Amino acid sequence: AMAKGLSDRQRQILRILEASSKELSGQELHRLGCELGQSMGLATVYRNLRVLQQQGRVRCRHLPSGELLYSPLERDVHHLTCLECGVSQPLSRCPVEQQELQLPTPEGFQPLFHTLEVFGYCAKCKPE
C-alpha cells in the first residue's frame, strides 16, 4: 500500500487494519490503537476512516445490525450473512472479479471499491 500523502493517524489506522486477519469496526480499531499506545479519540478514528475510504485505501461494509466493518482495499472479500444469528461466511472469491463484470458507470465516475453483500439464513437458522 502506498502510504504517500497520509497523516500519521491514517498510517496507524492502515497498519492496524493490514495487521488484522479480520475486518474491524471503528470501536475495535480505536481499542487496538489504544493498546498500541497510539491513543486517538473515537471521532478521530471515524473521521480518518472516512478520508481513507475517499482515497480508496480502505473498504467498508454494513452489517444488518447497522455496524460498519473496515478492511484494507486489497482484501477483496465478500460475505454471506445470516439475518438470524449474524454469522458472516466469506465467499472464496469475488464473483464480480471472476465474471470481469463491466460496471455501467456514467462518464467521469471513478470507482474505488465495491461491496457485495448477500443476506439470508444459514443452515442452522433456516425457517422450516
Protein Blocks (a to p, Z undefined) as FASTA:
>chain_A
ZZehiafklmmmmmmmmmpmbdcdfklmmmmmmmnopacdfklmmmmmmmmmmnopaccd
ddfkopacdddfklccdddddfklopacddfbdfklmnopacdddehiacfbdcdddddd
dfklocZZ
